[in-house]
Amino acid sequence: MGQCDRCRLGEWLEHEGHKDLPKQDYDEIHALHAEFHRVAAEVVAKIQHKDISGAAADLAPDGAFDNASMLLSERLLKIAQHCTH
């Protein structure tokens, strides 16, 4: 499904993140990032299969894509704030 290592965050996680982050933080971000890509791939698959209403539901506020994006963003921001203090 989604290719987690082909975006900038995925590349960073694979090459530097596992060295720069504590294991627990890395594992959580890696899992949230993989979920984000899984959901994005599902949206693409729905569009390809002409399930436009299903894709629209996933992309709507509080839809699967919005939730996956929000969880990943919130966790990244929490770690960034912790690193700057």
C-alpha positions as CSV (number, residue, x, y, z in Angstrom):
1,M,0.0,0.0,0.0
2,G,1.5,3.3,1.0
3,Q,5.2,3.8,0.6
4,C,6.4,5.3,3.9
5,D,10.0,5.7,3.0
6,R,9.4,7.8,-0.2
7,C,8.4,11.1,1.4
8,R,10.7,13.5,3.3
9,L,9.6,12.4,6.7
10,G,9.9,8.7,5.8
11,E,13.4,9.2,4.4
12,W,14.4,11.1,7.6
13,L,12.9,8.4,9.8
14,E,14.7,5.6,8.0
15,H,18.1,7.4,7.7
16,E,18.4,9.6,10.8
17,G,15.3,9.5,12.9
18,H,16.0,6.1,14.4
19,K,19.4,7.6,15.6
20,D,18.1,11.0,16.7
21,L,14.9,10.0,18.6
22,P,14.5,7.9,21.7
23,K,13.3,4.4,20.7
24,Q,9.8,4.9,22.1
25,D,9.3,8.2,20.2
26,Y,10.7,6.7,17.0
27,D,8.4,3.7,17.3
28,E,5.3,5.8,17.9
29,I,6.1,8.2,15.0
30,H,7.0,5.4,12.7
31,A,3.7,3.7,13.4
32,L,1.7,6.9,13.0
33,H,3.5,7.7,9.8
34,A,2.8,4.2,8.4
35,E,-0.9,4.6,9.3
36,F,-1.0,8.0,7.6
37,H,0.4,6.4,4.4
38,R,-2.0,3.4,4.7
39,V,-5.0,5.8,4.9
40,A,-3.7,7.9,2.0
41,A,-3.3,4.7,-0.1
42,E,-6.8,3.7,0.7
43,V,-8.1,7.1,-0.5
44,V,-6.2,6.6,-3.7
45,A,-7.5,3.1,-4.2
46,K,-11.1,4.3,-3.6
47,I,-10.7,7.0,-6.2
48,Q,-9.2,4.4,-8.6
49,H,-12.2,2.1,-8.0
50,K,-14.6,5.0,-8.6
51,D,-15.7,5.1,-4.9
52,I,-15.8,8.8,-4.8
53,S,-18.1,9.1,-1.9
54,G,-15.9,6.8,0.2
55,A,-12.8,8.8,-0.7
56,A,-14.7,12.0,0.1
57,A,-15.7,10.6,3.5
58,D,-12.1,9.8,4.3
59,L,-10.9,13.3,3.2
60,A,-13.7,15.1,5.1
61,P,-13.1,16.8,8.4
62,D,-12.9,14.1,11.1
63,G,-12.5,11.5,8.3
64,A,-9.8,8.8,8.3
65,F,-7.2,10.9,6.5
66,D,-7.8,14.0,8.7
67,N,-7.5,11.9,11.8
68,A,-4.3,10.1,10.7
69,S,-2.8,13.4,9.7
70,M,-3.8,15.1,12.9
71,L,-2.4,12.3,15.1
72,L,0.9,12.3,13.3
73,S,1.2,16.1,13.3
74,E,0.3,16.4,17.0
75,R,2.9,13.8,18.0
76,L,5.6,15.4,15.9
77,L,4.9,18.8,17.4
78,K,5.0,17.4,20.9
79,I,8.4,15.9,20.2
80,A,9.6,19.2,18.6
81,Q,8.5,21.2,21.6
82,H,10.2,18.8,24.0
83,C,13.5,19.0,21.9
84,T,13.5,22.8,22.0
85,H,13.1,23.0,25.8
